[in-house]
Amino acid sequence: MHILDWISKNYLEIFGAVTGILYVFLEIRQNMWLWPVGIVTSAVYIWVFFHGKLYADMSLQIYYLAVSALGWYWWLRAGGVPDRMAPSTDKHPLQGAGGVSLQSNEQIDPVSSGLVVHRLNMTSGILLSVVFIVLYFSIWYVLQRFTDSPVPAFDSFITSLSIVATWMLARKIFEHWYLWIIVNSSAAILFFTRGLYPTVILYIVYCIMSFAGLYEWRKSLLKSEK
């Protein structure tokens, strides 16, 4: 009876956990449907994190909504806007949607007409590291000064790293999986301290699936580099 009461009180969080697992499964498979599923998951967790007073994570879900739309477009149209943070090559530019050139190592999959998995170059890595540092201290300051967040440093770390990882996912950058492993293991600890137990289970599953994603995307990466 207690279990049924608990489920009735946490059904929305449980639903978000289920769609979240589906999202990562689709991400591993590089399936385009990961983006609409991600939109649903983010909408649910905006509500969950608001009530858990995890304001940075709540804001992160809003960011996910926007990036999901962009990622859907980029994956479908093989980079509909120039990727200025991707490594340049000596090859002729590829034509993206609307006649936009892709002057990078991004390539078009001849079967799906979408982006293929590619590596992060040093310049991009440095720029994204700077973005992470700026985001971390900015979010930490806001949480510390203007909210009642009990874990501002922890929350800002997870949020900042997730923002960078999600952008890398939208561009199909292989190394984003390393960031997800760090994010998911850290988030599981944070949500345990906040009593969000279905979400703890979700992020433990996320962490395990991140290793699977790393393995599967490496195979795609090696194939695209041939």
Secondary structure, DSSP 4 states (H G I P E B T S, - for coil): -HHHHHHHHSHHHHHHHHHHHHHHHHHHTT-TTHHHHHHHHHHHHHHHHHHTT-HHHHHHHHHHHHHHHHHHHHHHHT-SS--TTSPP-SSPPEE-GGG-EE-SS--B-TTT-SB--BPPPHHHHHHHHHHHHHHHHHHHHHHHHHS--S-HHHHHHHHHHHHHHHHHHHTTBTTHHHHHHHHHHHHHHHHHHTT-HHHHHHHHHHHHHHHHHHHHHHHHHHHHH-
